[in-house]
Amino acid sequence: MSLWSEKVLQLLRRMNSFHSPGSSLEKCLRFEVGGQQVGWVPPNVVSVLCRFPEVFSPPHGGAVALCPGLDSLERRSAAVEAVLQELRDGGAFACLKGWRNERYAVMPRYCDAPLMHMERAATSLFGVKRYGVHVSGFSRDGNGNLSMWLARRSNTKQTYPGKLDNLAAGGLAAGCTVKHTLVKECEEEACIPASVAEKATPVGTISYTYEDEDGVFPECQFVFDLELPSNFRPEIGDGEVQDFYYYPIKKSHIIRSLLPACTDHCKHSSYICTV
């Protein structure tokens, strides 16, 4: 196996580590809302949640659940929010220091109605699945050769600061559609007009689950390709990106300098690319 192939495999294994031997999967409890599993709760989080019996039922049958009396999206969201705010104020979990005031929908599957909303920074404590949009921007020269636009994330980003990223990307906040998020992120991060962003082509999804000291991260990315005019140049918008680069597809890149979620582009055009 080549060194390049080995590095790619290492990256893929790291990004799906929750399902690898030696992970915490067997120790985690299911997180259930309304009788449906919506996540995985690590053991260290379970012990903290037990301090709030008015919100979380005692662990039973390999699961921790919200109390039955919390029987609506509004009640569930408000009750869990109050617990999280208390834990944040008390410094219980490091991930809550990155509080964003951005809510994610909690549901068993993407096609299901949300059962509650949860602060984005807290989703890893419950192993709640997060959804996002990744846009791979590219152009063709006069000879038809492909080049990709890459973004370098700001050094002040809470996650993966300074890493290379797709042209535009972002998580799906509660109530936002995939298309809305795609257009919004293209406009905000790369100053791509909506009339151009709307031409992006859906090319697939990529799902994975990893874990780290902040918890469990099940994620699903909706991947789009966006062909840009050869004379188009993205511009820094909201400050989440510090620079843009224009790379020929054939150019090699250093695996560890890349954002892990960005390894799916160009397979749709018979390329394998570490972007």
C-alpha positions in Angstrom: 0.0 0.0 0.0 1.3 3.4 -0.9 2.0 6.1 1.7 -0.8 8.2 0.2 -3.3 5.4 0.5 -2.3 4.7 4.1 -2.8 8.4 5.0 -6.2 8.3 3.4 -7.2 5.2 5.4 -5.9 6.7 8.6 -8.1 9.7 8.0 -11.2 7.7 7.2 -10.7 5.5 10.3 -10.3 8.6 12.5 -13.5 10.1 11.1 -15.5 6.9 11.8 -13.8 6.0 15.0 -17.0 5.4 17.0 -17.6 2.2 15.1 -14.0 0.9 15.5 -12.8 -1.7 18.0 -11.9 0.0 21.3 -14.3 2.8 21.0 -16.8 3.8 23.8 -19.8 2.5 21.8 -20.5 -0.5 24.1 -20.3 1.8 27.2 -22.6 4.5 25.8 -26.3 4.5 26.5 -29.0 5.2 23.9 -30.5 8.7 24.2 -34.3 8.4 23.7 -36.9 11.0 23.2 -40.6 10.1 22.9 -39.6 6.4 22.8 -37.3 6.8 19.9 -33.5 6.7 19.8 -31.9 10.0 18.7 -28.3 9.6 20.0 -25.7 8.1 22.2 -24.7 9.4 25.7 -21.2 8.7 27.0 -20.9 7.3 30.5 -19.4 10.5 32.0 -22.4 12.5 30.7 -24.9 10.0 32.0 -23.6 10.5 35.6 -24.1 14.2 35.3 -27.6 14.0 33.8 -28.7 11.9 36.7 -28.5 15.1 38.8 -31.6 16.3 37.0 -34.4 13.8 37.6 -37.1 16.3 36.7 -35.7 16.2 33.1 -34.0 12.9 32.6 -35.4 9.5 33.7 -33.0 7.1 35.5 -31.0 5.0 33.1 -32.9 1.8 32.2 -32.5 -0.9 29.7 -29.4 0.6 28.2 -31.0 4.0 27.6 -31.4 7.4 29.2 -34.6 9.2 28.2 -36.4 12.5 28.8 -39.1 12.3 31.4 -42.5 11.3 29.9 -44.1 14.6 31.1 -41.9 16.5 28.6 -44.3 15.6 25.8 -43.9 18.4 23.2 -41.0 19.9 21.2 -41.3 23.1 23.2 -41.3 21.5 26.7 -38.4 19.2 25.8 -36.3 22.0 24.3 -36.9 24.4 27.2 -36.2 21.8 29.9 -32.9 20.5 28.3 -31.9 24.1 27.5 -32.2 25.0 31.2 -30.0 22.0 32.2 -27.4 22.9 29.6 -27.3 26.5 30.7 -26.7 25.4 34.3 -23.9 23.0 33.2 -22.4 25.7 31.1 -22.3 28.1 34.0 -20.8 25.5 36.2 -18.1 24.6 33.7 -19.2 20.9 33.6 -18.2 20.2 30.0 -15.5 22.0 27.9 -17.6 21.8 24.7 -20.2 24.1 26.3 -17.6 26.9 26.3 -18.2 27.1 22.5 -21.9 27.9 23.0 -23.2 29.4 19.7 -26.9 30.2 20.4 -27.6 28.1 17.4 -30.2 25.3 17.6 -30.1 22.0 15.8 -33.2 19.8 15.3 -33.1 16.4 17.1 -34.8 13.6 15.2 -34.3 9.9 14.6 -33.9 10.4 10.8 -33.6 13.4 8.6 -37.0 12.8 7.1 -38.7 12.7 10.5 -40.3 15.6 12.3 -38.0 17.1 15.0 -38.7 15.9 18.5 -36.9 18.9 20.1 -34.2 21.5 19.5 -30.8 21.5 21.1 -27.9 24.0 21.3 -25.3 23.0 18.7 -22.4 23.0 21.1 -24.1 20.4 23.3 -25.1 17.9 20.6 -21.9 15.8 21.2 -22.9 15.2 24.8 -25.9 13.3 23.6 -24.5 11.9 20.3 -27.2 13.6 18.4 -26.8 13.4 14.6 -25.8 16.7 12.9 -26.5 17.6 9.3 -24.5 19.9 7.1 -23.9 21.1 3.5 -20.5 21.0 1.8 -20.0 22.7 -1.5 -17.0 21.8 -3.7 -16.3 24.7 -6.1 -14.4 24.1 -9.3 -13.7 25.7 -12.7 -12.5 24.6 -16.1 -9.8 26.3 -18.2 -9.9 26.7 -21.9 -8.6 23.2 -22.4 -11.2 21.6 -20.0 -8.8 21.0 -17.2 -10.3 21.1 -13.7 -9.1 23.2 -10.8 -10.8 23.4 -7.3 -11.3 26.3 -5.0 -10.3 25.6 -1.4 -10.9 27.8 1.6 -8.6 28.1 4.6 -10.6 28.3 7.8 -10.0 31.3 10.1 -7.6 30.7 12.9 -10.3 31.9 15.3 -12.8 29.1 14.3 -14.0 27.0 17.2 -13.5 23.8 15.1 -10.5 22.9 12.9 -9.0 26.4 12.9 -6.5 27.1 10.0 -7.4 23.9 8.2 -8.2 23.7 4.5 -11.9 23.3 3.7 -14.3 23.1 0.8 -15.3 26.4 -0.8 -18.3 26.8 1.4 -19.9 24.7 4.2 -22.2 24.9 7.1 -24.5 23.1 9.5 -28.2 22.8 9.1 -29.8 24.9 11.9 -33.3 24.0 13.1 -35.9 25.0 10.6 -33.4 25.5 7.7 -33.5 23.5 4.5 -30.5 22.1 2.6 -31.0 24.6 -0.2 -31.4 27.6 2.1 -28.2 26.6 4.0 -26.3 26.1 0.7 -27.2 29.5 -0.6 -26.6 31.2 2.7 -23.1 29.7 3.3 -22.0 30.4 -0.3 -23.1 34.1 0.1 -21.7 34.5 3.6 -18.4 32.7 3.3 -17.3 33.2 -0.3 -19.6 36.1 -1.5 -21.1 33.8 -4.2 -24.3 35.3 -5.5 -27.5 33.3 -4.9 -28.1 33.1 -8.6 -24.8 31.2 -9.0 -25.0 29.1 -5.8 -28.5 27.8 -6.8 -26.8 26.1 -9.8 -25.0 23.7 -7.4 -25.5 20.0 -8.2 -26.3 17.5 -5.5 -23.8 14.6 -5.8 -24.4 12.5 -2.7 -24.1 12.3 1.1 -21.4 11.1 3.4 -22.1 9.8 6.9 -19.6 9.0 9.7 -19.4 9.0 13.5 -16.3 9.9 15.4 -15.7 10.5 19.1 -13.2 12.7 21.1 -13.0 14.2 24.5 -16.1 16.3 23.8 -18.4 13.4 23.1 -19.9 11.5 20.1 -20.3 13.1 16.7 -22.7 11.4 14.2 -22.7 13.6 11.1 -24.2 13.5 7.7 -23.0 15.9 5.0 -25.0 16.8 1.9 -22.4 17.2 -0.8 -22.7 19.5 -3.8 -20.6 20.4 -6.8 -20.6 24.0 -8.0 -19.0 24.8 -11.3 -18.0 28.4 -11.4 -17.1 30.7 -14.3 -13.4 30.6 -15.1 -13.1 34.3 -14.2 -14.9 34.0 -10.9 -12.9 34.7 -7.7 -14.4 34.1 -4.3 -14.1 36.8 -1.7 -13.8 36.6 2.1 -17.2 37.3 3.6 -18.2 36.8 7.2 -14.6 36.1 8.4 -14.9 32.4 8.9 -12.4 32.0 6.0 -9.0 33.7 6.0 -8.0 32.9 2.4 -8.9 31.0 -0.8 -6.7 28.9 -3.0 -7.1 27.7 -6.6 -5.6 24.2 -7.1 -5.4 22.0 -10.2 -7.0 18.7 -9.5 -3.8 16.8 -10.2 -1.9 18.7 -7.6 -1.1 16.7 -4.4 -2.0 17.9 -1.0 -0.9 17.0 2.5 -3.6 14.9 4.1 -3.2 16.1 7.7 -3.7 19.8 6.6 -7.2 19.1 5.4 -10.5 19.3 7.1 -11.5 15.7 7.6 -15.1 16.0 6.3 -13.8 17.2 2.9 -12.7 13.9 1.3 -15.7 13.2 -1.0 -15.4 15.6 -3.9 -14.4 14.5 -7.5 -15.2 10.8 -7.0 -18.3 11.6 -9.0 -16.0 12.6 -12.0 -13.8 9.5 -11.6 -11.2 11.3 -9.5 -10.0 10.5 -6.1 -9.1 13.7 -4.4 -8.0 14.6 -0.8 -10.2 17.8 -0.7 
